């Protein structure tokens, strides 16, 4: 699913100066972090949303000051990923 929204030019310039030119990726990361913080997404889902490993996603969360919650869903997701990696 693609999500699009329009920013006023001044805010776009300000955000590009602060975050870099790829605002779409910054918005996706901010959304994933906030949804994890709210408990809506698991760590595995954050990783999937950002195209990262769970280890890398944990680093993104730490960079944003979010403590990791390791849920049963995370454990199952990690187990599936491990099984997949071991059978390749």
N, C-alpha and C positions, 0 to 999 in steps of 0.2 A: 504494500500500500504506500502510495506517495502522499505526503502531506505538504501543502504549500501555504505560505502566508506572506503578506507584503509588509515590509518595514518602511517607515518614513526614511527618506534619504539621509537626514542628519543622524538618525539612530544607526542606520546601516554603516555609515562612515565611522561613527564612534565605535561600534562593535568590531568592525574590521581592524581598526587601529588597536583595539584591546585584545582581540582574539585571533586575528589573522584573517586571511581572505576566505577561508572555507567555513562560512557561517552555518551552512547546512549541517556539516559534521559536528560543529560545536553545539548546535541546537539538538541534534540527535543524542549527543552525549549528555547534555543537560537534562533532557527528558528521561533518558535511561536512569541517570543518577537519582532524579527526583522520584521516579516511579519505584525504584528500589528502596529509597528512604521511606516511602509511604507503605511499603510492604506489598505493592501491586506486582512487582517483578521479582523473581529469584535471581541469584547471582548468575546461574546458567542462562537465564533469559536475557540478562544485561549483556552477557558475553555474546550471545547469539545476535542481539540487536546491534551491537557495535562491531560484529565480525572479529571478535577477539577470543582468546582462550580464557578460561575462568581465572587463571592466574593473572593475566593482563587486565581483565575486568576488575579484579580485586584491587589492582594498582590504580585504576581509574577512580574507583570508589574512595580509596585511601587519599588520593590526591585532592578529592573534594571533601575530605574530612568525614566520610561516612564509614561507620563501623560495620564490618561484615556480620550478617546473620547467616549461619549455616543451617539451612532447613533440610527436611527430609527430601524435598524436591531437588535441592542442590546436590545432595548426596546421590540421589538416583540419576540425575543428569551427569554428574561426574563419573558414576559407574558405567553408564552407557558410553560416554566418551572414551573411557579407559578400555572397555571391551572392544570398541571399534578400532582403537589405536593398536591394540594387541593382536587383532585378527588381520590387520593389513600386511 
